[in-house]
Amino acid sequence: MSDLDRQIEQLKRCEPLKESEVKALCLKAMEILVEESNVQRVDAPVTVWNPSQLVKELVVDFLRTGSLLDMEAHLILIGIFFLPFSMAAIVVFKLYNVFDIICGDIHGQFYDMKELFKVGGDCPKTNYLFLGDFVDRGFYSVETFLLLLALKVRYPDRITLIRGNHESRQITQVYGFYDECLRKYGSVNVWRYCTDIFDYLSLSALIENKIFSVHGGLSPAITTLDQIRTIDRKQEVPHDGAMCDLLWSDPEDVDGWGLSPRGAVFLDRFGMLFAVFMNQKLHLTLKSSISRCGNVAAILELDENLNKQFRVFEAAPHVRSYNLFFSKFSSLSHIVNSLRPNLLQESRGVPSKKPAPDYFL
Amino acid sequence: MERSHGRGVDPLSAGSNTVAVQATNDDATASKLSCVKKGYMKDEYVHLFVRRPVRRAPIINRGYYARWAALRKLLLQFLKTERKTSDENHSKKQILSLGAGFDTTYFQLLDEGMAPHLYVELDFKEVTSKKAAIIDHYIQLKEKVGPEAFISIEKGEVLSNNYKLLPADIRNIQVLDDVINRAQLDPSLPTFIIAECVLIYLDPDSTCAIVRWASMKFPNSVFFLYEQIHPHDAFGEQMIKNLESRGCPLLGIYATPTLPSKEKLFLDHGWQRAVAWDILRIYNDFINTEEKHRIERLEIFDEFEEWYLMLGHYCVACAINDAEGMFTNFGLFSDQHSQNQPQIADLNQISVYPPANTGLIIEH
């Protein structure tokens, strides 16, 4: 077993690597990431796995023609909603059939990410695109990010990592990653190595030349993909401008951005489809303070008529049910993989170390 | 649910333990210190009450700032409001703080030259003893209460001309009356009563009794209430559970779960006027716009969805008894500059741009 394989196995057990190993891993990752474009191309195998023939046909049509005009419901699941209790997640993802699994914010929730791999299939068997925000808020930012980085080095064509607004020196000093590195390593070197490699992460992904994926949103400063390609991304996330917008902005319900009155979102800006899933009536997303906001896990289901339905997942009987609560959902990003960390972690044999959340008392 | 009736009060109802409720004071004090250290507000004294400083998340800092700013703005409004009488007492005002904990407002107002004629703080004896000990120990506090002050750590009392700290279980109305006499509060003088995250921990009967008592006692007064609302949505339910598991359940929230019900609490118990705003509205409309711009630059902030949720679950209710007609222009009004600001109450309008100067070091 190579060193890297051993490290991957170790990280899968949620054990952090030695500082020297982190440094070496980051250097190796840098060599791979430096070659990637600001708009990283992702070509995915086309596999359709869905009982519904109609849906399959529609999706294939879409891929061939790039047009969604015939679709009644314009929902294409692009984000992943973390679903430990149901296999429906797989169904929806594979409905899309372009990309096996696209994942939003992980925010250091290692055990939830582990569940994700369990439900979605291990990399490299399954192709993954992670949309940033690997660190901060959760308790295992180190292990989470290092595992993803190790997988990237090991299987560079089977996993794509793009940068979120939390992959930054400034914000990680406020929202936990810096503190966690200091706590786990006794120095800030690992934080430095990681934040240096953040600078190399691509800003966006282009799937099958059709779907543009980014952590935040678009920018008034950007009208073409080439403009994104010309950005010098190897820097700390700036306070304004195109690169900042790509990672920080949220899409809004404004006509100028191609929002159809039916609630779907197309963005026909680059002569292609930029499809996001959004339903104006629903508010999706809780930020990662799961224990303050309660658990949210949902899946978007499309039936054979492409009617959309959100399903809130009841956990196992002994676990209390929860309400689905949404807020604004951005283009493939700021998605929350929220779960009841206490209960779920306990059910996975992981003691919950999370302290009580803060309120105004 | 158990009911407590004045005398011989039983321990706080099932699930609620007095120690945990008192500990909310430590939590709040540490949170206020976290704000102060980041520059949200000035307070030279709060650090004297905190044994182990903690850094809170930006959302907590900002939220405590909003709470502090709302109370401060109303307090200053009150202190500057002039009475229509012209007797020797016409400029004398009083502040009565229920469940004051380690609040340092008196000392801050003194420094600003805005301290009222009389400032009275009440809390459980366990808390006032600690506070008395800290005041006694630190010269910066001790000199503020004056050389003639009587301080008893054992009794949990500080008695000086203009500042009184007294132990009291406020659920006991008789005790409240006794304490008012001891403190030499003059009920006819304009009085600002503060209940900042206090009544919500009590059973509803006690709350009603206190509100009624205050109304009957003080004909020229303002009652400032800050506490939680909306227990029934997802966030509220989770908040209730989390606080329950800390031993400080919000016993009062189901009786007054909404803004109108908070107003009704006062109107039904003798108060002439009552207005309740949630803190999101307070933050957007009431707090000074320039101040908001200032504090929003203090820290990088990436918790907007949660910010709206949290703030939507807290409110300020302001009740007024205006026998003399001095409070006509007093209360919750939009800040003069706020009309031009976009209302950020809708989750659909999140725009997430980091502030330019976050004051963080970018290490390389």
Interface residues (C-beta under 8 A of the other chain):
Chain A: N165 H166 R169 Q170 I171 Q173 V174 Y175 V188 R192 T195 G216 E236 V237 H239 D240 C244 W248 S249 D250 E252 D253 Q280 H283 T285 L286 K287 S289 S291 R292 C293 G294 V296 Y322 N323 L324 F325 S327 K328 A356 P357 D358 Y359 F360 L361
Chain B: T24 D27 A28 S31 R56 A57 P58 I60 G63 Y64 R67 C197 D233 A234 F235 E237 Q238 M239 N242 L243 S245 R246 C248 E299 I300 D302 E303 F304 E305 E306 Y308 L309 M310 Y314 L347 N348 Q349 I350 S351 V352 Y353 P354 P355 A356 T358 L360 I361 I362 E363 H364
